[in-house]
Amino acid sequence: MTKEHVFEIIFGTHSAAGRRFDICLIIAIFASVSVVILDSVTLLSPQYHRYFYYAEWFFTLLFTLEYVVRLYVSPKPKVYAFSFYGIIDLLSILPAFISLLFPGANYLMIIRIMRVLRIFRVLKLFRYLQEANTLFRSLLASKRKILVFLFCVALLIVVFGCLMYLIEGPENGFTSIPKSIYWAIVTITTVGYGDISPSTPLGQTLASITMLVGYSILAVPTGIITAELAQEMHRERHLIHCDHCDRSGHDLDAKFCNHCGTPLPPKEVES
């Protein structure tokens, strides 16, 4: 079997062998993740830990071999190694080896579930990836507004925490400003653990104000992202997508996809 043939099987999904390889890989990923999850169950681990341990190392060696083969057959190994899938593939096998020095690190192998993202390529669900890209671009577009919002919230939290420390003091559980700030974070996010609470009337009044402020500001980042998402979807509506490969970015007068050559649908016209 030539190097090119192995590359087509491992990286490609157009051939029957490539699809079978990816499906078997996804099944192995689910199986390895299931082993890690079952090994953490106290009713099963004492009795079957040895078998789970062997299974974990079997899948680790299998995925390590696969990673090495991917590096070997890739035309540009460095590009693959630093790509999204390459980094995920590496992170999925490192915890097992790290656990030899730091016991318990093997549970980080749960990150292998990220490798199931390859199912989008196997099942040709490119349109869902396109939708994910739209959401990701919306988040990037709103990052500055969200950062300004979070900065203002952080200032409010510090102010409320310091005020509560001055009002309640160590005798009521607010032993330091950092702990008071922790209370403010828990309160303003409406989590409310209840491990520390004000007992004086003035402190309870400040707590009530903090709760109301928390309810009023929780919807702000949602509104920011929703507005950016609406703009991004409006821009997407003006792009011509190929029905075959779902690629966009074609010229407005293009009649064929510049990626796969499939005839493009007519451009939508706003009414």
MARMI-522224 format. One record per residue (C-alpha): residue in one letter; x negated, y negated, z negated; residue number from 1. Coordinates in steps of 0.2 Angstrom, whole numbers, plus 2048, in hexadecimal, padded with zeros to 3 digits. Each point is the difference from the previous one (the first is absolute). Last residue first. Layout:
<sites>
residuo A, xx X, yy Y, zz Z, num NUM;
...
</sites>
This chain:
<sites>
residuo S, xx 8C0, yy 72E, zz 809, num 271;
residuo E, xx 7EE, yy 804, zz 7FE, num 270;
residuo V, xx 7F8, yy 80A, zz 80F, num 269;
residuo E, xx 7F8, yy 810, zz 7FD, num 268;
residuo K, xx 7F2, yy 804, zz 80B, num 267;
residuo P, xx 803, yy 80F, zz 80C, num 266;
residuo P, xx 7FA, yy 811, zz 7FB, num 265;
residuo L, xx 7EE, yy 804, zz 805, num 264;
residuo P, xx 7FC, yy 80E, zz 80D, num 263;
residuo T, xx 7F3, yy 80C, zz 7F9, num 262;
residuo G, xx 7EE, yy 7FD, zz 804, num 261;
residuo C, xx 7F9, yy 807, zz 7F0, num 260;
residuo H, xx 7F7, yy 7F1, zz 7F8, num 259;
residuo N, xx 803, yy 7F1, zz 80C, num 258;
residuo C, xx 812, yy 804, zz 800, num 257;
residuo F, xx 809, yy 7FC, zz 810, num 256;
residuo K, xx 80B, yy 7F2, zz 806, num 255;
residuo A, xx 7F6, yy 7F2, zz 7F9, num 254;
residuo D, xx 807, yy 7EE, zz 802, num 253;
residuo L, xx 800, yy 7FC, zz 7ED, num 252;
residuo D, xx 7EE, yy 807, zz 7FE, num 251;
residuo H, xx 7FF, yy 80F, zz 7F5, num 250;
residuo G, xx 7FC, yy 7FF, zz 7ED, num 249;
residuo S, xx 80A, yy 80F, zz 7FB, num 248;
residuo R, xx 7FD, yy 813, zz 7FF, num 247;
residuo D, xx 80E, yy 80B, zz 7FC, num 246;
residuo C, xx 7F8, yy 80F, zz 809, num 245;
residuo H, xx 80F, yy 805, zz 80C, num 244;
residuo D, xx 80D, yy 7F2, zz 7FD, num 243;
residuo C, xx 7F2, yy 7F3, zz 803, num 242;
residuo H, xx 804, yy 7F1, zz 7F6, num 241;
residuo I, xx 802, yy 7EE, zz 807, num 240;
residuo L, xx 7FF, yy 7F3, zz 7F3, num 239;
residuo H, xx 80D, yy 7F3, zz 7FD, num 238;
residuo R, xx 809, yy 80A, zz 7F2, num 237;
residuo E, xx 7EF, yy 802, zz 7F7, num 236;
residuo R, xx 800, yy 7ED, zz 7FE, num 235;
residuo H, xx 811, yy 800, zz 7F7, num 234;
residuo M, xx 7FB, yy 80F, zz 7F6, num 233;
residuo E, xx 7F0, yy 7F7, zz 7FA, num 232;
residuo Q, xx 80B, yy 7F1, zz 7FC, num 231;
residuo A, xx 80C, yy 80B, zz 7F6, num 230;
residuo L, xx 7F2, yy 808, zz 7F7, num 229;
residuo E, xx 7F9, yy 7F0, zz 7FB, num 228;
residuo A, xx 810, yy 7FA, zz 7F8, num 227;
residuo T, xx 802, yy 811, zz 7F7, num 226;
residuo I, xx 7EF, yy 7FF, zz 7F9, num 225;
residuo I, xx 803, yy 7EF, zz 7F9, num 224;
residuo G, xx 811, yy 804, zz 7F9, num 223;
residuo T, xx 7F9, yy 810, zz 7F8, num 222;
residuo P, xx 7F2, yy 7F6, zz 7F8, num 221;
residuo V, xx 80D, yy 7F3, zz 7F9, num 220;
residuo A, xx 80D, yy 80D, zz 7F9, num 219;
residuo L, xx 7F6, yy 803, zz 7F0, num 218;
residuo I, xx 800, yy 7EE, zz 7FC, num 217;
residuo S, xx 811, yy 7FD, zz 7F9, num 216;
residuo Y, xx 801, yy 810, zz 7F5, num 215;
residuo G, xx 7EF, yy 7FC, zz 7F8, num 214;
residuo V, xx 804, yy 7EE, zz 7FD, num 213;
residuo L, xx 810, yy 806, zz 7F7, num 212;
residuo M, xx 7F5, yy 80D, zz 7F6, num 211;
residuo T, xx 7F4, yy 7F2, zz 7FB, num 210;
residuo I, xx 80D, yy 7F5, zz 7FA, num 209;
residuo S, xx 808, yy 80D, zz 7F5, num 208;
residuo A, xx 7EE, yy 804, zz 7F9, num 207;
residuo L, xx 7FE, yy 7ED, zz 7FC, num 206;
residuo T, xx 810, yy 801, zz 7F6, num 205;
residuo Q, xx 7FB, yy 810, zz 7F8, num 204;
residuo G, xx 7F0, yy 7F7, zz 7FA, num 203;
residuo L, xx 809, yy 7F1, zz 7FA, num 202;
residuo P, xx 80C, yy 80B, zz 7F6, num 201;
residuo T, xx 7F2, yy 80B, zz 7F8, num 200;
residuo S, xx 7FE, yy 812, zz 803, num 199;
residuo P, xx 7F7, yy 801, zz 811, num 198;
residuo S, xx 7FE, yy 811, zz 808, num 197;
residuo I, xx 7F2, yy 80D, zz 802, num 196;
residuo D, xx 801, yy 812, zz 805, num 195;
residuo G, xx 811, yy 7FC, zz 809, num 194;
residuo Y, xx 7FA, yy 807, zz 811, num 193;
residuo G, xx 80A, yy 7F2, zz 808, num 192;
residuo V, xx 7FD, yy 802, zz 813, num 191;
residuo T, xx 809, yy 7F0, zz 805, num 190;
residuo T, xx 7F1, yy 7FA, zz 809, num 189;
residuo I, xx 800, yy 7F0, zz 7F6, num 188;
residuo T, xx 801, yy 80B, zz 7F0, num 187;
residuo V, xx 7F2, yy 80C, zz 803, num 186;
residuo I, xx 7F4, yy 7F2, zz 806, num 185;
residuo A, xx 804, yy 7F5, zz 7F2, num 184;
residuo W, xx 7FD, yy 80E, zz 7F3, num 183;
residuo Y, xx 7EF, yy 803, zz 808, num 182;
residuo I, xx 7FD, yy 7ED, zz 7FF, num 181;
residuo S, xx 803, yy 802, zz 7ED, num 180;
residuo K, xx 7F4, yy 80E, zz 7FF, num 179;
residuo P, xx 7F3, yy 7F5, zz 809, num 178;
residuo I, xx 804, yy 7F2, zz 7F4, num 177;
residuo S, xx 7FD, yy 80A, zz 7F1, num 176;
residuo T, xx 809, yy 809, zz 7F2, num 175;
residuo F, xx 811, yy 7FD, zz 806, num 174;
residuo G, xx 808, yy 80D, zz 7F4, num 173;
residuo N, xx 80A, yy 7F5, zz 7F5, num 172;
residuo E, xx 7F3, yy 7FC, zz 7F3, num 171;
residuo P, xx 7F3, yy 7FD, zz 80E, num 170;
residuo G, xx 809, yy 7F0, zz 806, num 169;
residuo E, xx 813, yy 7FE, zz 805, num 168;
residuo I, xx 800, yy 7EE, zz 806, num 167;
residuo L, xx 7EE, yy 7FD, zz 805, num 166;
residuo Y, xx 7FE, yy 811, zz 808, num 165;
residuo M, xx 811, yy 7FD, zz 809, num 164;
residuo L, xx 7FA, yy 7F0, zz 807, num 163;
residuo C, xx 7F0, yy 808, zz 806, num 162;
residuo G, xx 809, yy 80E, zz 809, num 161;
residuo F, xx 80D, yy 7F4, zz 808, num 160;
residuo V, xx 7F2, yy 7F5, zz 807, num 159;
residuo V, xx 7F5, yy 80F, zz 806, num 158;
residuo I, xx 80F, yy 808, zz 808, num 157;
residuo L, xx 805, yy 7EF, zz 809, num 156;
residuo L, xx 7EF, yy 7FE, zz 807, num 155;
residuo A, xx 800, yy 812, zz 806, num 154;
residuo V, xx 811, yy 7FD, zz 809, num 153;
residuo C, xx 7F8, yy 7F1, zz 809, num 152;
residuo F, xx 7F2, yy 80A, zz 806, num 151;
residuo L, xx 80C, yy 80E, zz 805, num 150;
residuo F, xx 80A, yy 7F3, zz 80B, num 149;
residuo V, xx 7F0, yy 7F9, zz 808, num 148;
residuo L, xx 7FA, yy 812, zz 804, num 147;
residuo I, xx 811, yy 804, zz 807, num 146;
residuo K, xx 800, yy 7F1, zz 80B, num 145;
residuo R, xx 7EF, yy 805, zz 806, num 144;
residuo K, xx 804, yy 812, zz 803, num 143;
residuo S, xx 810, yy 7FC, zz 80A, num 142;
residuo A, xx 7F8, yy 804, zz 811, num 141;
residuo L, xx 7F7, yy 80F, zz 7FA, num 140;
residuo L, xx 810, yy 807, zz 7F9, num 139;
residuo S, xx 809, yy 7FD, zz 811, num 138;
residuo R, xx 7F2, yy 808, zz 809, num 137;
residuo F, xx 802, yy 810, zz 7F6, num 136;
residuo L, xx 812, yy 800, zz 802, num 135;
residuo T, xx 7FE, yy 7FF, zz 813, num 134;
residuo N, xx 7F2, yy 80D, zz 800, num 133;
residuo A, xx 80C, yy 80C, zz 7F6, num 132;
residuo E, xx 80D, yy 7FE, zz 80E, num 131;
residuo Q, xx 7F3, yy 804, zz 80D, num 130;
residuo L, xx 7FB, yy 80F, zz 7F6, num 129;
residuo Y, xx 812, yy 805, zz 800, num 128;
residuo R, xx 800, yy 7FE, zz 813, num 127;
residuo F, xx 7F1, yy 80B, zz 802, num 126;
residuo L, xx 809, yy 80F, zz 7F9, num 125;
residuo K, xx 7F8, yy 80C, zz 80D, num 124;
residuo L, xx 803, yy 80F, zz 7F4, num 123;
residuo V, xx 7EE, yy 804, zz 7FF, num 122;
residuo R, xx 7FA, yy 7EE, zz 800, num 121;
residuo F, xx 80C, yy 7FB, zz 7F2, num 120;
residuo I, xx 7FC, yy 810, zz 7F7, num 119;
residuo R, xx 7EE, yy 7FA, zz 7FE, num 118;
residuo L, xx 807, yy 7F6, zz 7F1, num 117;
residuo V, xx 7FF, yy 811, zz 7F7, num 116;
residuo R, xx 7EE, yy 7FB, zz 7FC, num 115;
residuo M, xx 806, yy 7F4, zz 7F2, num 114;
residuo I, xx 806, yy 810, zz 7F7, num 113;
residuo R, xx 7ED, yy 804, zz 7FE, num 112;
residuo I, xx 800, yy 7F2, zz 7F3, num 111;
residuo I, xx 806, yy 80D, zz 7F3, num 110;
residuo M, xx 7EE, yy 805, zz 800, num 109;
residuo L, xx 7FF, yy 7F4, zz 7F2, num 108;
residuo Y, xx 805, yy 80E, zz 7F4, num 107;
residuo N, xx 7EE, yy 807, zz 803, num 106;
residuo A, xx 7F9, yy 7F2, zz 7F6, num 105;
residuo G, xx 805, yy 809, zz 7F0, num 104;
residuo P, xx 7EE, yy 806, zz 7FC, num 103;
residuo F, xx 7F3, yy 7F3, zz 805, num 102;
residuo L, xx 7F0, yy 808, zz 807, num 101;
residuo L, xx 808, yy 80F, zz 809, num 100;
residuo S, xx 810, yy 7F5, zz 802, num 99;
residuo I, xx 7F6, yy 7F5, zz 80C, num 98;
residuo F, xx 7FF, yy 80E, zz 80C, num 97;
residuo A, xx 813, yy 803, zz 800, num 96;
residuo P, xx 803, yy 7ED, zz 800, num 95;
residuo L, xx 7F6, yy 7FE, zz 810, num 94;
residuo I, xx 80B, yy 80B, zz 80C, num 93;
residuo S, xx 80F, yy 7F4, zz 803, num 92;
residuo L, xx 7F6, yy 7F1, zz 7FF, num 91;
residuo L, xx 7F6, yy 805, zz 80F, num 90;
residuo D, xx 810, yy 804, zz 80B, num 89;
residuo I, xx 808, yy 7EF, zz 7FA, num 88;
residuo I, xx 7F0, yy 7F7, zz 805, num 87;
residuo G, xx 800, yy 808, zz 811, num 86;
residuo Y, xx 813, yy 7FD, zz 803, num 85;
residuo F, xx 7FE, yy 7EE, zz 7FD, num 84;
residuo S, xx 7F0, yy 7FE, zz 80B, num 83;
residuo F, xx 7EF, yy 7FF, zz 7F8, num 82;
residuo A, xx 7FB, yy 812, zz 803, num 81;
residuo Y, xx 808, yy 800, zz 811, num 80;
residuo V, xx 7F6, yy 7F1, zz 806, num 79;
residuo K, xx 7F0, yy 807, zz 7F9, num 78;
residuo P, xx 803, yy 811, zz 809, num 77;
residuo K, xx 802, yy 7F8, zz 811, num 76;
residuo P, xx 802, yy 80E, zz 80D, num 75;
residuo S, xx 809, yy 80A, zz 7F2, num 74;
residuo V, xx 7FC, yy 813, zz 801, num 73;
residuo Y, xx 7F4, yy 800, zz 7F1, num 72;
residuo L, xx 809, yy 7F4, zz 7F5, num 71;
residuo R, xx 810, yy 809, zz 802, num 70;
residuo V, xx 7F7, yy 811, zz 7FD, num 69;
residuo V, xx 7F9, yy 7F9, zz 7F0, num 68;
residuo Y, xx 812, yy 7FA, zz 7FA, num 67;
residuo E, xx 807, yy 811, zz 805, num 66;
residuo L, xx 7F3, yy 809, zz 7F6, num 65;
residuo T, xx 803, yy 7F5, zz 7F1, num 64;
residuo F, xx 813, yy 803, zz 802, num 63;
residuo L, xx 7FD, yy 813, zz 7FF, num 62;
residuo L, xx 7F4, yy 7FE, zz 7F2, num 61;
residuo T, xx 80D, yy 7F6, zz 7F6, num 60;
residuo F, xx 80E, yy 80B, zz 805, num 59;
residuo F, xx 7F7, yy 80F, zz 7F9, num 58;
residuo W, xx 7FA, yy 7F6, zz 7F1, num 57;
residuo E, xx 811, yy 7FC, zz 7FB, num 56;
residuo A, xx 806, yy 812, zz 803, num 55;
residuo Y, xx 7F3, yy 807, zz 7F4, num 54;
residuo Y, xx 804, yy 7F3, zz 7F3, num 53;
residuo F, xx 813, yy 804, zz 802, num 52;
residuo Y, xx 7FC, yy 813, zz 7FE, num 51;
residuo R, xx 7F6, yy 7FD, zz 7F0, num 50;
residuo H, xx 80D, yy 7F4, zz 7F9, num 49;
residuo Y, xx 80E, yy 80D, zz 802, num 48;
residuo Q, xx 805, yy 804, zz 7EE, num 47;
residuo P, xx 7FA, yy 7F0, zz 7F7, num 46;
residuo S, xx 805, yy 7F5, zz 80F, num 45;
residuo L, xx 812, yy 806, zz 802, num 44;
residuo L, xx 80A, yy 7FA, zz 7F1, num 43;
residuo T, xx 7F5, yy 7F1, zz 7FE, num 42;
residuo V, xx 803, yy 7FA, zz 811, num 41;
residuo S, xx 7F1, yy 7F6, zz 807, num 40;
residuo D, xx 7FA, yy 80F, zz 80A, num 39;
residuo L, xx 811, yy 800, zz 809, num 38;
residuo I, xx 7FC, yy 7EE, zz 807, num 37;
residuo V, xx 7EF, yy 804, zz 806, num 36;
residuo V, xx 806, yy 810, zz 808, num 35;
residuo S, xx 80E, yy 7F7, zz 808, num 34;
residuo V, xx 7F4, yy 7F3, zz 807, num 33;
residuo S, xx 7F5, yy 80F, zz 808, num 32;
residuo A, xx 810, yy 807, zz 808, num 31;
residuo F, xx 806, yy 7F0, zz 807, num 30;
residuo I, xx 7EF, yy 7FD, zz 808, num 29;
residuo A, xx 7FF, yy 812, zz 807, num 28;
residuo I, xx 811, yy 7FE, zz 808, num 27;
residuo I, xx 7FA, yy 7EF, zz 807, num 26;
residuo L, xx 7F1, yy 808, zz 807, num 25;
residuo C, xx 80A, yy 80F, zz 808, num 24;
residuo I, xx 80B, yy 7F3, zz 809, num 23;
residuo D, xx 7F1, yy 7F6, zz 805, num 22;
residuo F, xx 7F7, yy 810, zz 807, num 21;
residuo R, xx 810, yy 805, zz 809, num 20;
residuo R, xx 802, yy 7EF, zz 808, num 19;
residuo G, xx 7EE, yy 801, zz 806, num 18;
residuo A, xx 802, yy 812, zz 807, num 17;
residuo A, xx 810, yy 7FB, zz 80A, num 16;
residuo S, xx 7F7, yy 7F1, zz 808, num 15;
residuo H, xx 805, yy 7EE, zz 7FE, num 14;
residuo T, xx 7FC, yy 7FE, zz 7EE, num 13;
residuo G, xx 7ED, yy 7FC, zz 801, num 12;
residuo F, xx 7F4, yy 7FE, zz 7F2, num 11;
residuo I, xx 7FC, yy 812, zz 7FA, num 10;
residuo I, xx 805, yy 80A, zz 810, num 9;
residuo E, xx 7F9, yy 7F3, zz 80D, num 8;
residuo F, xx 7F0, yy 7FE, zz 7F6, num 7;
residuo V, xx 7FE, yy 813, zz 7FF, num 6;
residuo H, xx 802, yy 801, zz 813, num 5;
residuo E, xx 7F3, yy 7F2, zz 802, num 4;
residuo K, xx 7F4, yy 809, zz 7F6, num 3;
residuo T, xx 801, yy 80F, zz 80A, num 2;
residuo M, xx 808, yy 811, zz 7FB, num 1;
</sites>
